Amino acid sequence: MLSDAQLYDRLSPFISDNKRALFERIAQDRTNHITVVMEDIYQPHNASAVVRTCDLVGVQNIHIIENRNKYTMNPDVTLGSSKWTDMHRYREHPDNSLACIERLKKEGYRIVATTPRADSVTPEDIPLNEPLAFCFGTELTGLSDVMMKHADIHLRIPMYGFTESYNISVSAALTLYTVMERLRASEIQWRLTAQQLIELKLSWARKVVQSAELLEARIRREADSESANVRSRDDQ
């Protein structure tokens, strides 16, 4: 049985040198310590801009809640970033928001509700020692009552103008950039583990190798055959 590391090694020759170098460099800056939740975002431009920001700052996982609005992306905005991030959709539950919250809390995340009405916590001073899920709501009404009720932290981005709030894509960019820069300057263990790094690079390899599924099946068959031959020789 091939391990993920062994399988990645065998797929690597089918990936260009440039792409493999990118995988090695970029994977080192990915994190699961921070994740993003988008609830009922209905404007493709904003939804796509958030995905692009996640890719650029190193946030690997994005959770998408579709209670009333279907999530759609604009490829002219994402510029391929959706290919390199992992999206988890919630659209088949009686309450998709609650299903998302329960999953994230089970995985150890604290739920952070972004709202212009929060009292004091900002991206500059929110505690980062525990995994955080930053939640962003619809452009008009913000996060749902369910999300606000179950949030562990309410966060605001300081504003000094006449309008009430930032655009959602701007809110996400400001929040995630600030938090990720703070993490990188800290001693918090925010990077992926060795096993998570291999799993991530393997998932990327499967996206760029031509006919990856068929090739992987062949590699596994060959590995099984090699193992069987070794066992046969040992038994003789």
Contacts in CASP RR format, 6 or more apart in sequence:
PFRMAT RR
TARGET T0000
AUTHOR 0000-0000-0000
METHOD contacts of the structure
MODEL  1
MLSDAQLYDRLSPFISDNKRALFERIAQDRTNHITVVMEDIYQPHNASAV
VRTCDLVGVQNIHIIENRNKYTMNPDVTLGSSKWTDMHRYREHPDNSLAC
IERLKKEGYRIVATTPRADSVTPEDIPLNEPLAFCFGTELTGLSDVMMKH
ADIHLRIPMYGFTESYNISVSAALTLYTVMERLRASEIQWRLTAQQLIEL
KLSWARKVVQSAELLEARIRREADSESANVRSRDDQ
1 223 0 8 1.000
2 10 0 8 1.000
2 219 0 8 1.000
2 220 0 8 1.000
2 223 0 8 1.000
4 195 0 8 1.000
4 198 0 8 1.000
4 199 0 8 1.000
4 202 0 8 1.000
5 198 0 8 1.000
6 223 0 8 1.000
7 202 0 8 1.000
7 216 0 8 1.000
7 219 0 8 1.000
7 220 0 8 1.000
8 198 0 8 1.000
8 201 0 8 1.000
8 202 0 8 1.000
8 205 0 8 1.000
10 219 0 8 1.000
10 223 0 8 1.000
11 202 0 8 1.000
11 205 0 8 1.000
11 206 0 8 1.000
11 209 0 8 1.000
11 212 0 8 1.000
11 215 0 8 1.000
11 216 0 8 1.000
11 219 0 8 1.000
12 20 0 8 1.000
12 205 0 8 1.000
14 209 0 8 1.000
14 210 0 8 1.000
14 215 0 8 1.000
15 23 0 8 1.000
15 205 0 8 1.000
15 208 0 8 1.000
15 209 0 8 1.000
19 208 0 8 1.000
23 201 0 8 1.000
23 204 0 8 1.000
23 205 0 8 1.000
24 201 0 8 1.000
26 84 0 8 1.000
27 192 0 8 1.000
27 197 0 8 1.000
27 200 0 8 1.000
27 201 0 8 1.000
27 204 0 8 1.000
28 191 0 8 1.000
28 197 0 8 1.000
29 58 0 8 1.000
29 191 0 8 1.000
30 58 0 8 1.000
30 59 0 8 1.000
30 60 0 8 1.000
30 191 0 8 1.000
30 192 0 8 1.000
30 200 0 8 1.000
31 58 0 8 1.000
31 59 0 8 1.000
31 60 0 8 1.000
31 180 0 8 1.000
31 183 0 8 1.000
31 190 0 8 1.000
31 191 0 8 1.000
31 192 0 8 1.000
32 60 0 8 1.000
32 61 0 8 1.000
32 131 0 8 1.000
32 192 0 8 1.000
32 196 0 8 1.000
33 128 0 8 1.000
33 131 0 8 1.000
33 132 0 8 1.000
33 183 0 8 1.000
33 188 0 8 1.000
33 189 0 8 1.000
33 190 0 8 1.000
34 59 0 8 1.000
34 131 0 8 1.000
34 132 0 8 1.000
34 133 0 8 1.000
34 134 0 8 1.000
34 176 0 8 1.000
34 179 0 8 1.000
34 180 0 8 1.000
34 183 0 8 1.000
34 190 0 8 1.000
35 59 0 8 1.000
35 60 0 8 1.000
35 61 0 8 1.000
35 62 0 8 1.000
35 63 0 8 1.000
35 104 0 8 1.000
35 109 0 8 1.000
35 131 0 8 1.000
35 132 0 8 1.000
35 133 0 8 1.000
35 134 0 8 1.000
36 50 0 8 1.000
36 54 0 8 1.000
36 59 0 8 1.000
36 61 0 8 1.000
36 62 0 8 1.000
36 63 0 8 1.000
36 133 0 8 1.000
36 134 0 8 1.000
36 135 0 8 1.000
36 136 0 8 1.000
36 172 0 8 1.000
36 176 0 8 1.000
37 62 0 8 1.000
37 63 0 8 1.000
37 64 0 8 1.000
37 65 0 8 1.000
37 100 0 8 1.000
37 104 0 8 1.000
37 111 0 8 1.000
37 133 0 8 1.000
37 134 0 8 1.000
37 135 0 8 1.000
37 136 0 8 1.000
37 147 0 8 1.000
38 47 0 8 1.000
38 50 0 8 1.000
38 62 0 8 1.000
38 63 0 8 1.000
38 64 0 8 1.000
38 65 0 8 1.000
38 71 0 8 1.000
38 135 0 8 1.000
38 136 0 8 1.000
38 137 0 8 1.000
38 168 0 8 1.000
39 65 0 8 1.000
39 67 0 8 1.000
39 97 0 8 1.000
39 135 0 8 1.000
39 136 0 8 1.000
39 137 0 8 1.000
39 138 0 8 1.000
39 142 0 8 1.000
39 143 0 8 1.000
39 144 0 8 1.000
39 147 0 8 1.000
40 65 0 8 1.000
40 66 0 8 1.000
40 67 0 8 1.000
40 68 0 8 1.000
40 69 0 8 1.000
40 137 0 8 1.000
40 138 0 8 1.000
40 144 0 8 1.000
41 47 0 8 1.000
41 50 0 8 1.000
41 64 0 8 1.000
41 69 0 8 1.000
41 71 0 8 1.000
41 136 0 8 1.000
41 137 0 8 1.000
41 138 0 8 1.000
41 139 0 8 1.000
41 168 0 8 1.000
42 69 0 8 1.000
42 70 0 8 1.000
42 138 0 8 1.000
42 139 0 8 1.000
43 139 0 8 1.000
44 72 0 8 1.000
44 73 0 8 1.000
44 74 0 8 1.000
44 77 0 8 1.000
45 74 0 8 1.000
45 77 0 8 1.000
45 169 0 8 1.000
46 139 0 8 1.000
46 167 0 8 1.000
46 168 0 8 1.000
46 169 0 8 1.000
47 71 0 8 1.000
47 72 0 8 1.000
47 73 0 8 1.000
47 74 0 8 1.000
48 73 0 8 1.000
48 74 0 8 1.000
48 75 0 8 1.000
48 77 0 8 1.000
48 78 0 8 1.000
48 82 0 8 1.000
49 77 0 8 1.000
49 169 0 8 1.000
49 172 0 8 1.000
49 173 0 8 1.000
50 62 0 8 1.000
50 136 0 8 1.000
50 168 0 8 1.000
50 169 0 8 1.000
50 172 0 8 1.000
50 173 0 8 1.000
51 62 0 8 1.000
51 73 0 8 1.000
51 78 0 8 1.000
51 81 0 8 1.000
51 82 0 8 1.000
51 85 0 8 1.000
51 87 0 8 1.000
52 77 0 8 1.000
52 78 0 8 1.000
52 79 0 8 1.000
52 81 0 8 1.000
53 59 0 8 1.000
53 169 0 8 1.000
53 172 0 8 1.000
53 173 0 8 1.000
53 176 0 8 1.000
53 177 0 8 1.000
54 60 0 8 1.000
54 62 0 8 1.000
54 81 0 8 1.000
54 85 0 8 1.000
54 172 0 8 1.000
54 176 0 8 1.000
55 81 0 8 1.000
55 84 0 8 1.000
55 85 0 8 1.000
56 81 0 8 1.000
57 176 0 8 1.000
57 177 0 8 1.000
57 180 0 8 1.000
58 180 0 8 1.000
59 85 0 8 1.000
59 176 0 8 1.000
59 180 0 8 1.000
60 85 0 8 1.000
60 86 0 8 1.000
60 192 0 8 1.000
60 200 0 8 1.000
61 85 0 8 1.000
61 86 0 8 1.000
61 87 0 8 1.000
61 88 0 8 1.000
62 85 0 8 1.000
62 86 0 8 1.000
62 87 0 8 1.000
62 88 0 8 1.000
63 87 0 8 1.000
63 88 0 8 1.000
63 90 0 8 1.000
63 100 0 8 1.000
63 103 0 8 1.000
63 104 0 8 1.000
63 133 0 8 1.000
64 71 0 8 1.000
64 87 0 8 1.000
64 88 0 8 1.000
64 89 0 8 1.000
64 90 0 8 1.000
65 90 0 8 1.000
65 91 0 8 1.000
65 96 0 8 1.000
65 97 0 8 1.000
65 100 0 8 1.000
66 89 0 8 1.000
66 90 0 8 1.000
66 91 0 8 1.000
66 96 0 8 1.000
67 95 0 8 1.000
67 96 0 8 1.000
67 97 0 8 1.000
67 144 0 8 1.000
69 138 0 8 1.000
70 91 0 8 1.000
71 89 0 8 1.000
73 82 0 8 1.000
83 207 0 8 1.000
84 204 0 8 1.000
86 203 0 8 1.000
88 100 0 8 1.000
90 96 0 8 1.000
90 97 0 8 1.000
90 99 0 8 1.000
90 100 0 8 1.000
93 99 0 8 1.000
95 146 0 8 1.000
97 144 0 8 1.000
97 146 0 8 1.000
97 147 0 8 1.000
98 146 0 8 1.000
98 150 0 8 1.000
101 111 0 8 1.000
101 146 0 8 1.000
101 147 0 8 1.000
101 150 0 8 1.000
104 111 0 8 1.000
104 133 0 8 1.000
105 111 0 8 1.000
107 131 0 8 1.000
108 130 0 8 1.000
108 131 0 8 1.000
109 130 0 8 1.000
109 131 0 8 1.000
109 132 0 8 1.000
109 133 0 8 1.000
110 130 0 8 1.000
110 131 0 8 1.000
110 132 0 8 1.000
110 133 0 8 1.000
110 152 0 8 1.000
110 153 0 8 1.000
111 133 0 8 1.000
111 135 0 8 1.000
111 147 0 8 1.000
111 150 0 8 1.000
111 151 0 8 1.000
111 152 0 8 1.000
111 153 0 8 1.000
112 126 0 8 1.000
112 132 0 8 1.000
112 133 0 8 1.000
112 134 0 8 1.000
112 135 0 8 1.000
112 151 0 8 1.000
112 152 0 8 1.000
112 153 0 8 1.000
112 154 0 8 1.000
112 155 0 8 1.000
113 135 0 8 1.000
113 143 0 8 1.000
113 147 0 8 1.000
113 148 0 8 1.000
113 151 0 8 1.000
113 153 0 8 1.000
113 154 0 8 1.000
113 155 0 8 1.000
114 134 0 8 1.000
114 135 0 8 1.000
114 136 0 8 1.000
114 137 0 8 1.000
114 143 0 8 1.000
114 155 0 8 1.000
114 156 0 8 1.000
114 157 0 8 1.000
114 171 0 8 1.000
114 175 0 8 1.000
115 142 0 8 1.000
115 143 0 8 1.000
115 148 0 8 1.000
115 154 0 8 1.000
115 155 0 8 1.000
115 156 0 8 1.000
116 156 0 8 1.000
116 157 0 8 1.000
116 159 0 8 1.000
116 164 0 8 1.000
116 165 0 8 1.000
117 154 0 8 1.000
117 156 0 8 1.000
118 154 0 8 1.000
118 155 0 8 1.000
118 156 0 8 1.000
119 154 0 8 1.000
119 156 0 8 1.000
120 156 0 8 1.000
121 153 0 8 1.000
121 154 0 8 1.000
121 155 0 8 1.000
121 156 0 8 1.000
122 155 0 8 1.000
122 156 0 8 1.000
122 157 0 8 1.000
122 158 0 8 1.000
123 155 0 8 1.000
123 157 0 8 1.000
123 174 0 8 1.000
123 175 0 8 1.000
123 178 0 8 1.000
123 179 0 8 1.000
123 182 0 8 1.000
124 178 0 8 1.000
124 182 0 8 1.000
126 132 0 8 1.000
126 153 0 8 1.000
126 155 0 8 1.000
126 179 0 8 1.000
128 179 0 8 1.000
128 182 0 8 1.000
128 183 0 8 1.000
128 186 0 8 1.000
128 188 0 8 1.000
128 190 0 8 1.000
129 188 0 8 1.000
132 153 0 8 1.000
132 179 0 8 1.000
134 155 0 8 1.000
134 172 0 8 1.000
134 175 0 8 1.000
134 176 0 8 1.000
134 179 0 8 1.000
135 143 0 8 1.000
135 147 0 8 1.000
135 151 0 8 1.000
136 142 0 8 1.000
136 143 0 8 1.000
136 168 0 8 1.000
136 171 0 8 1.000
136 172 0 8 1.000
137 143 0 8 1.000
137 144 0 8 1.000
137 147 0 8 1.000
137 168 0 8 1.000
138 168 0 8 1.000
139 167 0 8 1.000
139 168 0 8 1.000
143 151 0 8 1.000
148 154 0 8 1.000
155 175 0 8 1.000
157 166 0 8 1.000
157 171 0 8 1.000
157 174 0 8 1.000
157 175 0 8 1.000
159 165 0 8 1.000
159 166 0 8 1.000
165 171 0 8 1.000
166 174 0 8 1.000
183 190 0 8 1.000
184 190 0 8 1.000
192 200 0 8 1.000
205 212 0 8 1.000
206 212 0 8 1.000
206 213 0 8 1.000
206 216 0 8 1.000
209 215 0 8 1.000
END
